[in-house]
Amino acid sequence: MTINFERIWQKLTKSKRYRAQFVSAQAKRSFPYQLRAIMKKRGMSQETLAKQADISQGVISRAANPNYGNLTINTIVKIVGGLDMAYIGLIVPFSELAKWVANLSEEGVQVSTFDEENILAPVKTRGDVPLERRPPFPHGQRGSALDAMRETIQ
Amino acid sequence: MSFWRIKDYWPDPNTNLAQDWYDLQEDEVQAEFDIAVILLAATVDWSKLPGFIPRKGRYTGLYEIVVDVKLPYEKKKRHYRPIGIWRPDSQDFIILLVCEKNGKTYDPSLDTALSHKRAWEQERKGDIHDHKF
């Protein structure tokens, strides 16, 4: 099964109905996908995350289920807060969606916590004046952004 | 990039049951199926994955992927179930056929899927090809 940008784009040209459901399915299934990938990489249990997010383990379990589909923004933000990560819900062009799908991997959806970013991205100061503040990492480019930052720090 | 390869079982050179099913579906069902398969293929560990069910009893060896679809113009979800053979060693999943589930009833039946599995594994009938996304 070859999945690339061109093939996805070709599918999206099928109809508006196809595109609408593609968006709906991606929105519904991508959060559980990323959540499971992040928890797995960090060896984090549902119980631990539930405590950190101050919600029940059942909510985490449902949030990690790609077929659940009834997650509210409130719940998502609570879970993301428990991870100490950020969440941006944005309207994007279809090309962004196709790129996201074409480049999908568990490694590519990993995200740093605030503390991990903060340790590696200190504000350089001269006296009290900030000279440089690093921008947030582009989604899916954590590795290269962190490498660049380490070089700067050294 | 996909971690798993998704394949289709062809019982004869002119029949791809998964593709035949797909071609008959509405655009919305096709879109939901496509995303479900893409995300599954990019998921490394399927062993505890919600929505990936190893069948038990007489259907041991068959695996079921949960693809529930809520169409905008219908009240109830539709429950589709690609049924297949999971081969972690080969890093692939072979879709034998796609059923629609109503309660405990599968259409086509799990027995049909089982007969395809036997035909492929024991009688060496048919062939497998990459699933055409």
Interface residues (C-beta under 8 A of the other chain):
Chain A: M1 T2 I3 R7 K11 K14 S15 R17 Y18 R19 A20 Q21 F22 S24 A25 Q26 R29 S30 P32 Y33 R36 A37 K40 S61 A64 N65 P66 N67 G69 V101 N103 L104 S105 E106
Chain B: M1 S2 F3 R5 I6 K7 E26 D27 E28 V29 Q30 A31 E32 D34 I35 A36 V37 I38 L39 A41 A42 T43 V44 D45 L49 P50 G51 V66 V67 D68 V69 K70 L71 P72 D130 H131 K132 F133
